Amino acid sequence: MYFPTNYVWSMSVVATLNNGGLIDDVDKASRPVLEASEHGDDVGTELLYGSWQAVADRILASAQEDEARGWRRGAAEKYYRAALYTSQAERLQSPKWEGRKAAYQKSIDLLLKHVELGEVPLTVVDVPYTGDDAPAGSAIPSYFHRAPGEGPHPLVVMWNGLDSTKEMMYTSGFPQLLAARGISTLMMDPPGSGEALRMRDLRARYDTEVWAASTLDWIEENAAELGIDPKLVGLVGWSLGGYYVPRATAFEKRIALAVAWGANYDWAAVQEARRRREGENPVPHYWDHVHWVFGASDMDDFIEKTENMRLEGVVEDITVPFLVTHGIGDRQIPVEYAYKEYEAAVNSPKRELRIFTQEEGGAEHIGLDNMPYVSQWTADWVAETFAELSA
């Protein structure tokens, strides 16, 4: 709790430090807005962005100097940090802020400079999206991270949550952990998140099997070029992705394994709890944000669009290996949902529940207080399970 009275702002500090941010940078970015943080989540978010951008821009200037001297590796590392800080600060802004699109585009541009100079095996791809609510020719913006060596490799399709982005998936380090285990990763901004929402106006929907089907079709068509085995495709989703993934897996039978990284077993009930001011919100300007994500005109419209976002009666139809992880101290999603979800997945041939504790770390929402530890455990489970499926 860098900001003692502000959970939401503090969560971004912790996420940044767990994703490769330096403590000196984060302190320089955060200390000027300590007083502003005392006035609630919503007030002062633009001030916070400005403070974080002052640090990011200083690092960017240094990166450009390194690049001009031919110091590609040093420049790549600095572009990474500038991208990370920009991304985390943009996440906290209001959907109504005029500068939000430009801030998000900046985070993309900085990350892709890191990819270019660091020779990262990451490719920008568009995955066709054929949802009935999407204009013809729509596509889901994604990053493909290729595992080293000869394929075909297993593939993890990674979905984010309510307010994270594919850029945050990369900076989490999880795709790199998978690559070290011989697994490629497709990081996606599904409808309602990241670039799909900000730049393409694709909104979230409860029936996530719709975009899962489009994605699996594309993977099968491009498997040889991607160097992947289309029969070994797993789904991993964190936060709200912990609802998206089980739902899709129950209906889309081409998925080989699934991970709910945070048990969003009854997201509709969580919204009712938040209306009663129970639990913590994930972002400032919360109700504006969720209305934006789902394209809702008002609260009644939002509740109607999300009333089916429950996994009771759904996870029973998961018939592949299924992992549920959760932090025992998650302040956003009650830990009892993890137990309910695990107990309901009776038709999974390998179901596993992993609760991370305060003592070991990873006890907060999706393990943000010890993300590398949670990521490593999850990557090992995925690698183990793919090996079992191959055998």
C-alpha positions in Angstrom: 0.0 0.0 0.0 2.3 2.7 -1.2 -0.7 5.0 -1.1 -2.0 4.1 2.4 -5.6 5.1 1.8 -5.9 4.2 -1.9 -6.0 0.5 -2.9 -6.4 1.1 -6.6 -3.5 3.4 -7.1 -1.3 1.1 -4.8 -2.2 -1.9 -7.0 -0.6 -0.2 -10.0 2.6 0.4 -8.0 2.8 -3.2 -7.0 2.0 -4.4 -10.5 4.7 -2.2 -11.9 7.3 -3.4 -9.5 6.4 -7.0 -10.2 6.6 -6.5 -14.0 10.1 -5.1 -14.2 9.7 -1.5 -12.9 12.6 -0.1 -10.8 11.8 1.0 -7.3 13.6 4.3 -7.7 11.6 5.1 -10.8 8.3 4.2 -9.2 9.0 6.2 -6.1 9.9 9.3 -8.2 6.7 8.9 -10.1 4.4 8.3 -7.1 5.8 10.5 -4.4 4.6 13.8 -5.9 1.0 12.5 -5.9 0.9 11.0 -2.4 -1.3 13.9 -1.1 -3.6 13.6 -4.2 -4.1 9.9 -3.5 -5.9 10.7 -0.2 -8.9 12.2 -2.0 -10.2 8.9 -3.4 -9.6 6.7 -6.5 -11.2 9.0 -9.0 -9.9 12.5 -8.1 -6.4 13.3 -9.4 -5.9 10.4 -11.9 -4.7 12.9 -14.6 -2.3 14.3 -12.1 -1.0 10.8 -11.5 -0.6 10.3 -15.2 1.4 13.4 -15.5 3.7 12.5 -12.7 4.4 9.0 -14.1 4.9 10.4 -17.6 7.6 12.8 -16.3 9.6 9.7 -15.3 8.7 7.8 -18.4 9.7 10.7 -20.7 13.1 11.1 -18.9 13.7 7.4 -19.5 12.6 7.7 -23.1 15.1 10.6 -23.7 17.8 8.4 -22.3 16.7 5.5 -24.5 16.8 7.7 -27.6 20.4 8.8 -26.7 21.4 5.1 -26.3 19.8 4.2 -29.6 21.6 7.1 -31.4 24.9 5.7 -30.1 24.1 2.2 -31.2 23.5 0.9 -27.7 20.6 -1.2 -28.8 20.3 -3.5 -25.7 20.4 -0.6 -23.3 17.9 1.4 -25.3 15.6 -1.7 -25.5 15.6 -2.0 -21.7 14.8 1.7 -21.3 12.0 1.6 -23.9 10.6 -1.4 -21.9 10.4 0.6 -18.7 9.0 3.7 -20.4 6.3 1.5 -22.0 5.5 -0.2 -18.7 5.1 3.1 -16.8 3.0 4.6 -19.5 0.8 1.5 -19.7 0.2 1.4 -15.9 -0.6 5.1 -15.7 -3.0 5.0 -18.7 -4.9 2.1 -17.1 -6.0 4.4 -14.2 -7.5 7.1 -16.4 -11.2 7.9 -17.0 -12.8 6.7 -20.3 -13.9 10.3 -20.7 -10.3 11.7 -20.6 -9.5 13.2 -24.0 -5.8 12.1 -23.9 -6.5 8.4 -23.3 -6.2 7.1 -26.9 -2.9 8.9 -27.4 -1.6 7.7 -24.1 -2.4 4.1 -25.0 -0.9 4.4 -28.4 2.3 5.7 -26.8 2.5 2.6 -24.6 2.2 0.4 -27.8 4.8 2.4 -29.7 7.3 2.3 -26.8 6.9 -1.5 -26.3 7.3 -2.2 -30.0 10.6 -0.2 -29.9 11.7 -2.5 -27.1 10.7 -5.5 -29.2 12.6 -4.2 -32.3 15.8 -3.2 -30.5 15.8 -6.2 -28.2 15.2 -8.7 -31.0 12.2 -10.1 -29.1 10.5 -13.0 -31.0 7.2 -11.2 -30.9 4.9 -10.4 -33.9 1.9 -8.2 -34.1 -1.1 -10.1 -35.5 -4.8 -9.5 -36.2 -7.1 -12.4 -35.4 -10.4 -12.2 -37.4 -13.4 -11.8 -35.2 -16.8 -12.8 -36.6 -19.1 -11.9 -33.7 -22.6 -10.9 -34.7 -22.1 -7.6 -32.9 -18.9 -6.7 -34.9 -18.6 -4.9 -38.2 -17.5 -7.0 -41.2 -13.8 -7.4 -41.3 -13.3 -6.9 -37.6 -10.2 -8.4 -36.0 -8.8 -8.8 -32.4 -5.4 -7.1 -32.0 -2.8 -9.6 -30.6 0.8 -10.4 -30.1 2.3 -13.8 -31.0 5.4 -14.7 -29.0 7.2 -17.7 -30.5 9.0 -20.3 -28.5 12.6 -21.0 -29.5 13.6 -24.1 -31.5 11.8 -26.3 -34.0 8.1 -26.7 -33.7 5.4 -27.6 -33.6 5.0 -26.1 -30.2 2.0 -26.1 -27.9 0.2 -22.7 -27.7 -1.3 -20.8 -24.9 -3.9 -18.2 -25.9 -3.9 -15.6 -23.1 -6.9 -13.3 -22.4 -6.7 -10.3 -20.1 -9.4 -8.9 -17.8 -11.6 -5.9 -17.4 -8.8 -3.3 -17.5 -5.5 -4.9 -18.4 -4.0 -5.1 -21.9 -1.9 -7.3 -24.1 1.0 -5.0 -23.3 0.6 -5.9 -19.6 0.6 -9.6 -20.5 4.0 -9.2 -22.1 5.4 -7.2 -19.3 4.1 -9.7 -16.8 6.9 -12.1 -17.9 4.5 -15.0 -18.3 5.0 -15.5 -22.1 8.7 -15.5 -21.5 8.3 -18.2 -18.9 6.2 -20.3 -21.3 8.8 -19.8 -24.1 11.5 -21.2 -21.8 9.3 -24.3 -21.5 8.8 -24.7 -25.2 5.4 -23.1 -25.4 4.4 -20.2 -27.7 1.9 -17.6 -26.5 -0.9 -15.6 -28.3 -1.6 -12.5 -26.2 -5.0 -11.1 -27.1 -7.0 -8.0 -26.3 -10.5 -9.5 -26.5 -13.6 -7.4 -27.2 -13.9 -4.9 -24.3 -10.3 -4.6 -23.5 -7.0 -3.0 -24.6 -6.7 -2.0 -28.2 -9.9 -3.8 -29.2 -11.8 -1.4 -27.0 -9.8 1.8 -27.3 -9.0 1.8 -31.0 -11.6 -0.6 -32.6 -14.6 0.0 -30.4 -15.2 -3.8 -29.9 -17.2 -4.3 -26.7 -17.3 -7.2 -24.3 -20.0 -9.9 -24.3 -20.9 -12.7 -21.9 -20.7 -15.5 -24.5 -17.0 -15.7 -24.9 -17.1 -18.9 -26.9 -17.9 -16.6 -29.9 -14.5 -15.0 -30.0 -12.9 -18.3 -28.9 -14.3 -20.0 -32.0 -12.9 -17.3 -34.3 -9.6 -17.6 -32.7 -9.4 -21.4 -33.0 -10.4 -21.2 -36.6 -7.5 -18.7 -37.3 -5.0 -20.9 -35.3 -5.9 -24.0 -37.3 -5.5 -22.1 -40.6 -2.1 -20.7 -39.6 -0.7 -23.5 -37.5 2.1 -24.4 -39.9 3.3 -20.8 -40.3 3.1 -20.2 -36.5 5.0 -23.4 -35.8 2.3 -24.7 -33.4 0.4 -27.9 -32.8 -3.3 -27.0 -33.3 -4.3 -30.0 -31.1 -2.3 -28.5 -28.1 -4.0 -25.1 -27.6 -4.7 -23.9 -24.1 -6.5 -20.9 -22.7 -5.3 -18.8 -19.8 -7.2 -15.8 -18.5 -6.5 -13.6 -15.5 -9.0 -11.4 -13.5 -12.1 -11.1 -15.6 -10.4 -13.5 -18.0 -11.0 -16.0 -15.2 -14.6 -15.8 -16.3 -13.9 -15.6 -20.0 -11.8 -18.7 -20.2 -13.9 -21.2 -18.3 -17.0 -20.1 -20.2 -15.3 -20.5 -23.6 -13.8 -23.9 -22.6 -17.1 -25.3 -21.6 -18.5 -24.6 -25.1 -15.4 -24.7 -27.5 -14.2 -28.3 -27.5 -11.0 -27.7 -29.4 -9.3 -26.2 -26.3 -6.9 -28.7 -24.7 -6.5 -27.1 -21.2 -7.7 -24.1 -19.3 -6.5 -21.8 -16.5 -8.7 -19.5 -14.5 -6.1 -17.1 -13.0 -8.5 -15.7 -10.5 -11.9 -17.4 -10.0 -14.5 -15.0 -11.4 -17.2 -17.6 -10.7 -20.1 -15.1 -10.4 -19.1 -11.8 -11.8 -22.7 -10.6 -11.9 -22.9 -11.0 -8.2 -19.7 -9.1 -7.8 -21.3 -6.1 -9.5 -24.2 -6.2 -7.1 -21.7 -6.2 -4.2 -19.9 -3.3 -5.7 -23.1 -1.4 -6.0 -23.4 -1.9 -2.2 -19.7 -0.7 -1.9 -18.5 -4.1 -0.8 -14.9 -5.1 -1.8 -12.4 -3.1 -3.8 -12.7 -1.8 -7.3 -10.0 -2.7 -9.9 -9.8 0.8 -11.5 -10.9 4.4 -10.7 -14.0 5.8 -12.4 -15.3 2.2 -12.1 -18.9 2.5 -13.4 -17.9 4.7 -16.3 -15.3 2.1 -17.1 -17.6 -0.9 -17.1 -20.3 0.9 -19.1 -17.5 1.7 -21.7 -16.4 -1.9 -21.7 -19.8 -3.4 -22.4 -21.2 -0.5 -24.4 -23.9 0.1 -21.8 -26.0 3.3 -21.9 -26.7 3.3 -18.2 -26.7 1.1 -15.1 -29.8 -0.9 -16.0 -28.4 -1.6 -19.5 -25.1 -2.7 -17.9 -26.8 -5.1 -15.5 -28.8 -6.6 -18.3 -25.8 -7.1 -20.5 -23.9 -8.8 -17.7 -26.6 -10.8 -15.9 -25.5 -14.0 -17.5 -21.8 -13.7 -16.4 -22.1 -16.6 -13.9 -20.3 -20.0 -14.2 -22.7 -22.1 -12.1 -24.0 -24.7 -14.5 -21.2 -23.9 -17.0 -17.9 -25.2 -15.6 -19.6 -28.6 -15.3 -19.2 -28.8 -19.1 -15.4 -28.4 -19.0 -14.0 -31.7 -20.1 -10.3 -30.9 -20.3 -7.6 -30.3 -17.6 -8.6 -27.2 -15.6 -6.6 -25.1 -13.1 -8.1 -22.5 -10.8 -5.7 -20.2 -9.0 -6.7 -17.5 -6.4 -5.1 -15.3 -3.8 -6.4 -16.0 -0.3 -6.5 -12.3 0.4 -8.1 -11.1 -2.9 -9.9 -7.9 -2.1 -11.8 -7.8 -5.4 -13.1 -11.4 -5.9 -14.0 -13.5 -2.8 -11.8 -16.5 -2.4 -14.8 -18.8 -1.8 -15.6 -18.5 -5.5 -12.4 -20.4 -6.2 -13.6 -23.3 -4.1 -17.0 -23.3 -5.7 -15.6 -23.3 -9.2 -13.2 -26.1 -8.5 -15.9 -28.2 -6.8 -18.2 -27.7 -9.8 -15.7 -28.7 -12.5 -16.6 -32.4 -11.9 -16.0 -33.5 -15.6 -12.5 -32.2 -15.9 -10.1 -35.2 -16.0 -7.4 -33.1 -14.2 -8.8 -30.3 -12.1 -6.6 -28.5 -9.6 -7.1 -25.7 -7.2 -4.1 -23.5 -6.0 -4.7 -21.0 -3.3 -1.8 -18.6 -2.7 -1.2 -17.5 0.9 0.0 -14.5 2.6 3.1 -16.3 3.8 4.3 -17.4 0.4 3.1 -14.3 -1.5 0.6 -14.1 -4.3 -2.3 -13.6 -1.9 -3.7 -10.5 -3.5 -5.8 -10.2 -6.7 -4.3 -12.5 -9.4 -1.2 -12.7 -7.3 -0.1 -9.1 -8.0 1.8 -8.9 -4.8 4.2 -11.7 -6.0 3.4 -12.1 -9.7 6.7 -13.8 -10.7 6.0 -16.6 -8.2 2.4 -17.1 -9.3 3.5 -17.0 -13.0 6.2 -19.6 -12.5 3.8 -22.0 -10.7 1.2 -21.6 -13.4 3.7 -22.0 -16.3 5.0 -25.2 -14.8 1.4 -26.6 -14.4 0.7 -25.7 -18.1 4.0 -27.3 -19.3 3.3 -30.4 -17.2 -0.2 -30.7 -18.5 0.8 -30.2 -22.2 3.4 -33.0 -21.7 0.8 -35.3 -20.3 -1.5 -34.6 -23.2 1.3 -35.2 -25.7 2.1 -38.5 -24.1 
